[in-house]
Amino acid sequence: MKCNYCEYEVKEDCKYCPNCGENPKTKKKNKIKEKLAKVDNSNKSSNSINSESLFLLWGLLGFFVPIAGLILFIVWNKTKPKDAKAAGIGALARVILNFFYLSVYGIFHFIVNR
C-alpha cells in the first residue's frame, strides 16, 4: 500500500510511514504537496517578473558594464547558462562596439591630421 501523504510504498501493518512519519492510512491526501503548491502559487502571483525573463536585463548589464558581464559569464556558465550567455553577449557586443568606434575615430583622426 502507498502512504496517503508522500505516496511511499509501506507495509499494510505500518502505523507510521518510514519516509514522512505520518500515519499512512489517514485519508488526508498528500498534505505536504498541497502546502508546497500553495506556497508556489503565492510566489508566482506575487512576482511580476519571472526569472526566465531576466536574461535580457543581464544582457543590458553586460553591455553597459562589460567587466560585470564577463564576471557573470564566468561565474554562471555552469549553473545559469541562459543568463550567463546573455551577460557574455552583452559584454562582447560592447567591446566590439568600442573597438569599431576607436577604429573609425583613429581613421578619421588620421585623415583629418594628414
Helices and strands as residue ranges (DSSP letters): H 31-46, G 51-53, H 55-64, H 66-76, H 81-112
